[in-house]
């Protein structure tokens, strides 16, 4: 019985040791909003690590905020460059969108 327990422990330790050898640690440095977290999330997706439900909810909020921020940038650029909306009523939507705070977004 002791030998079986020892073999199991060695097997587990061996797999942990192999995993530790396969791990590569990196330090991501950069300014705020430089994409450090994005790289980590992409690596997790590529290598199959699952996201928790809380992480998924958080990422949903981040994605919504990014969509709003990017669309606001496009609306401002249209103003600066003198680009007209295809349909006049869309101007009102653009103006409303500029008043939205991207950081106060919530999921439906």
C-alpha positions in Angstrom: 0.0 0.0 0.0 2.9 2.3 0.8 4.5 1.6 -2.6 1.2 2.4 -4.4 0.9 5.7 -2.5 4.5 6.5 -3.3 4.1 5.7 -6.9 1.0 7.9 -7.2 2.8 10.7 -5.4 5.8 10.4 -7.7 3.6 10.3 -10.7 1.8 13.5 -9.7 5.1 15.1 -8.8 6.5 14.1 -12.1 3.7 15.6 -14.1 4.0 18.8 -12.0 7.7 18.8 -12.7 7.1 18.4 -16.4 4.5 21.1 -16.4 6.9 23.4 -14.5 9.7 22.7 -17.1 7.2 23.5 -19.9 6.2 26.8 -18.4 7.7 30.0 -19.7 7.4 33.1 -17.6 7.4 36.5 -19.2 7.1 40.0 -18.0 4.9 42.3 -20.1 5.7 46.0 -19.7 4.0 48.9 -21.2 1.9 52.0 -20.7 -1.7 51.8 -19.7 -4.0 50.7 -22.5 -1.0 49.2 -24.4 -2.6 45.8 -24.7 -0.8 43.8 -22.0 -4.0 42.2 -20.8 -5.2 41.5 -24.3 -2.0 39.5 -25.0 -2.6 37.4 -21.9 -6.2 36.8 -22.9 -5.2 35.8 -26.4 -2.6 33.4 -25.1 -5.3 31.8 -22.8 -7.6 31.4 -25.8 -4.9 29.9 -28.0 -3.7 27.4 -25.4 -7.2 26.3 -24.2 -7.5 27.8 -20.7 -11.1 28.4 -20.0 -12.5 31.7 -18.7 -14.6 31.7 -15.5 -18.1 33.1 -15.7 -17.0 36.2 -13.9 -14.1 36.7 -16.4 -16.6 36.3 -19.2 -18.9 39.0 -17.7 -16.0 41.3 -17.2 -14.8 40.8 -20.8 -18.2 41.4 -22.2 -18.2 44.8 -20.5 -14.7 45.6 -21.8 -15.9 44.7 -25.3 -19.0 46.9 -25.1 -16.9 49.8 -23.8 -14.4 49.3 -26.6 -17.1 49.3 -29.2 -18.6 52.5 -27.8 -15.2 54.2 -27.6 -14.2 53.2 -31.2 -17.6 54.3 -32.6 -17.3 57.7 -30.7 -13.8 58.1 -32.3 -15.4 57.5 -35.8 -18.2 60.0 -35.1 -15.6 62.7 -34.0 -13.5 62.0 -37.0 -16.5 62.4 -39.3 -17.1 65.9 -37.7 -13.5 66.9 -38.0 -13.2 65.7 -41.6 -16.6 67.1 -42.7 -18.0 63.7 -43.6 -21.8 63.7 -43.8 -24.0 60.9 -42.6 -25.7 58.9 -45.3 -29.1 59.4 -43.7 -29.8 62.7 -41.8 -31.4 61.0 -38.8 -28.1 59.2 -38.2 -26.6 62.5 -37.1 -28.9 62.4 -34.0 -27.7 58.9 -33.2 -24.1 60.0 -33.5 -24.7 62.9 -31.2 -26.4 60.7 -28.6 -23.5 58.2 -28.8 -21.0 61.0 -28.0 -22.8 61.6 -24.7 -22.5 57.9 -23.6 -19.8 57.1 -21.0 -18.1 54.0 -22.2 -17.0 53.2 -18.7 -20.6 53.1 -17.4 -21.7 50.4 -19.8 -23.6 47.4 -18.4 -24.6 44.2 -20.1 -28.2 43.6 -21.2 
